[in-house]
Amino acid sequence: MSPRTGRPTDNPKKVRLEIRLTEDQSEMLTRCADNLNLTKTDVIVKGIEAMNQLAGRTNRTKE
């Protein structure tokens, strides 16, 4: 048997992350995903990207 393979990608996701949320946070995540027509993972990734941009702007203004 050949090994299982997924779709080829230039940016494989090799890091797995497990988080704990309150019921309210879980409901907010689900609501955001539904309203934006995204997966929960995509909502979290976009949130990380937004916070990274904010942190970058904050760090530059402190210099």
trRosetta pair geometry for C-beta under 8 A, 3 or more apart (Angstrom, degrees):
i j d omega theta_ij theta_ji phi_ij phi_ji
2 5 7.6 -42 136 -6 109 106
5 8 8.0 7 164 -66 115 69
6 9 7.8 -7 101 -11 107 109
9 12 5.4 135 78 -75 113 62
21 25 4.0 -132 -169 91 104 119
21 26 4.6 135 106 -57 130 82
21 29 6.9 -52 -143 -7 168 137
22 25 4.7 96 49 7 77 101
22 26 7.0 -140 92 -4 40 87
23 26 5.7 -57 -150 38 31 113
23 27 6.3 31 153 -19 66 106
24 27 5.7 -55 -148 36 30 110
24 28 6.4 32 152 -20 65 105
25 28 5.6 -51 -147 35 33 113
25 29 6.4 35 153 -20 65 104
26 29 5.7 -53 -149 35 31 112
26 30 6.4 30 154 -17 64 107
27 30 5.7 -55 -146 39 32 111
27 31 6.1 33 155 -20 66 108
28 31 5.7 -55 -144 38 29 111
28 32 6.3 30 156 -19 64 106
29 32 5.8 -54 -147 36 28 111
29 33 6.3 28 155 -18 63 108
29 40 5.5 49 158 -140 111 102
29 43 6.1 151 -156 96 76 145
29 44 7.4 12 -138 -61 118 90
30 33 5.7 -56 -147 37 30 111
30 34 6.2 27 156 -17 65 108
30 40 7.0 -24 -88 -90 53 111
31 34 5.8 -56 -146 38 29 109
31 35 6.0 22 159 -14 65 112
32 35 6.0 -60 -141 42 26 106
32 36 5.9 2 168 2 65 117
32 38 7.7 -32 133 55 80 111
32 43 4.9 110 113 -141 120 143
33 36 6.4 -68 -137 50 20 95
33 38 5.3 -107 -140 78 65 73
33 39 6.2 -15 -147 172 120 15
33 40 4.9 -45 -74 -76 148 59
33 42 7.5 115 -122 59 90 93
33 43 5.0 -95 -77 -28 79 137
34 37 7.5 16 -178 -74 28 43
36 43 6.7 133 54 -92 140 99
38 42 4.0 -120 179 87 113 128
38 43 5.3 139 97 -54 126 79
38 46 7.4 -21 177 -5 169 137
39 42 4.6 99 52 3 78 101
39 43 7.2 -139 95 -4 44 83
40 43 5.6 -51 -151 33 36 113
40 44 6.5 34 152 -17 66 105
41 44 5.8 -56 -150 37 32 110
41 45 6.2 31 154 -18 67 107
42 45 5.6 -52 -142 38 32 111
42 46 6.2 32 158 -18 65 106
43 46 6.0 -57 -147 38 27 109
43 47 6.4 31 152 -21 62 108
44 47 5.5 -56 -151 36 31 115
44 48 6.5 34 152 -20 65 103
45 48 5.6 -51 -150 34 33 112
45 49 6.4 33 152 -17 65 105
46 49 5.6 -51 -146 37 34 113
46 50 6.3 37 153 -21 65 105
47 50 5.7 -52 -145 36 31 111
47 51 6.3 27 157 -15 65 107
48 51 5.9 -57 -146 40 29 108
48 52 6.2 33 153 -23 64 108
49 52 5.6 -54 -147 35 30 114
49 53 6.6 32 154 -19 63 103
50 53 5.8 -53 -152 34 31 110
50 54 6.4 30 151 -17 64 107
51 54 5.5 -53 -147 39 35 114
51 55 6.2 37 153 -20 67 105
52 55 5.7 -52 -144 37 30 111
52 56 6.3 35 153 -23 62 105
53 56 5.6 -54 -149 34 31 114
53 57 6.6 29 154 -17 64 103
54 57 5.9 -54 -150 36 31 109
54 58 6.3 31 152 -19 65 108
55 58 5.6 -54 -145 37 32 113
55 59 6.2 33 156 -20 66 106
56 59 5.9 -53 -144 36 28 110
56 60 6.5 27 157 -18 62 107
57 60 5.9 -57 -149 35 30 110
57 61 6.5 24 157 -17 65 107
58 61 6.1 -61 -151 35 29 105
58 62 6.7 27 155 -21 64 109
59 62 6.0 -59 -152 31 32 111
59 63 7.2 41 153 -34 62 98
60 63 6.1 -45 -160 12 37 115
